[in-house]
Structure formats: structure tokens, C-alpha cells
Amino acid sequence: MMDFVPLINPTTNVIGIGENIHLQLPANMHKNIFIDFIKRNKNYHEPWVYVSSDPRFYDQYISRMKMGKTFGVFVFSNVDNQFIGVINLNSIRLDPFSSATLGYYAEQTQSGKGYMKEALNLILDHAFVKIGLNRVEVNVQPNNTASLALIKSVGFSKEGFSRKYLKIGNHYEDHERWAYLAEDFKLR
């Protein structure tokens, strides 16, 4: 674990620092970086997730976070502060469910380098230790082999299969349901 992160503006809101990446809370200063990221990775993301590059979408995203409906972070490289990806904890429930659903998408050119694995471990630590959640779920399309490999490597356990679970583009798609429990995270 690093004690400092080079090339980061000290006014940014860093919530987690790993060996190779750090997590920042999205802010208005990230809008253009986010929009460029979405445009650049459109073909890479769209079989699995559709994210608008319209600046109004980004404004709505920030609003959803302010309302507590989503907890999002941006993943940046420690070396050159390059934008690596997005991770969201959605549908956060602090009632007896004490759970959230996880969503994420990454920069195609940085895929397979372990950055998102490190970032997911940091966000799980935040979810379980700082927020106090009991459970984080993720739903992945069965053909998304890269994403399935990622969540397996982090320690998620498969719990089931949901037919036509989520609308992706214009069609409802099947998803595998995976989960990680706080008690399992503490044991690793």
C-alpha cells in the first residue's frame, strides 16, 4: 500500500488508494474526461452496458449520487493519473437488506492489467467497512467472459441465473447473479 499518490491534485476527493490505482469521487471537473472516455470506449462497452456521452447524463449521474441513489467512483492510475474506469454501487439499502448492486466499466486499452481488480477490492472495502453493507451483488451477462473472470478473481460467488434480468440497449438480457458477503471479505 502506498502512502502517497504522485500527480494527484490535493483538492480532489480521493477515497481509496491502492498500489497502482486510486479512487476519486466524481465531480464537475471530471465531466469532459468522462464524456471522452465513454465516446472512446463505446464499441467496447455496448455489448454489455449502454452509457450516454450526452453531458446531461453526467449531470444526472452527479445528481443521483447527491440523492444517495448511487455511490460512484472513478478509477485513476497512480503513475500518470489516467482515467481507467467507473465503479458504481447502485440501489444502496441500509435497512435490514444492507446491500447494493455493483456496476463497472473500464478503459479498453487498460483491460487485463489488474487495475479494475484492485479497484473492485478497494470499493468492496469501502462498501463493507465504511458504509457497513452486508452484501454486494453483481449481475453479469453469461457471454461477458472478461467480466466473469474479473468478479471470480475478486472473490464473488455465483448464486443463480436471472432470465431477462436487465434491459441492455433495446433488449432484456439474461444475467448470472453473483454476490460477495462482508463476512467473506473479512476472512480473506
C-alpha positions, 0 to 999 in steps of 0.5 A: 500500500502506498502512502502517497499518490504522485500527480494527484491534485490535493483538492480532489476527493480521493477515497481509496488508494491502492498500489497502482490505482486510486479512487476519486469521487466524481465531480464537475471537473471530471465531466469532459474526461468522462464524456471522452472516455465513454465516446472512446470506449463505446464499441467496447462497452455496448455489448454489455452496458449502454452509457450516454456521452450526452453531458446531461447524463453526467449531470444526472449521474452527479445528481443521483449520487447527491440523492444517495441513489448511487455511490460512484467512483472513478478509477485513476492510475497512480503513475500518470493519473489516467482515467481507467474506469467507473465503479458504481454501487447502485440501489444502496439499502441500509435497512435490514437488506444492507446491500447494493448492486455493483456496476463497472466499466473500464478503459479498453486499452487498460483491460487485463492489467489488474487495475479494475481488480484492485479497484473492485477490492478497494470499493468492496472495502469501502462498501463493507467497512465504511458504509457497513453493507452486508452484501454486494451483488453483481449481475453479469451477462453469461457471454461477458467472459472478461467480466466473469473472470474479473468478479471470480478473481475478486472473490464473488460467488455465483448464486443463480441465473436471472432470465431477462434480468436487465434491459441492455440497449433495446433488449432484456438480457439474461444475467448470472447473479453473483454476490460477495458477503462482508463476512467473506471479505473479512476472512480473506 
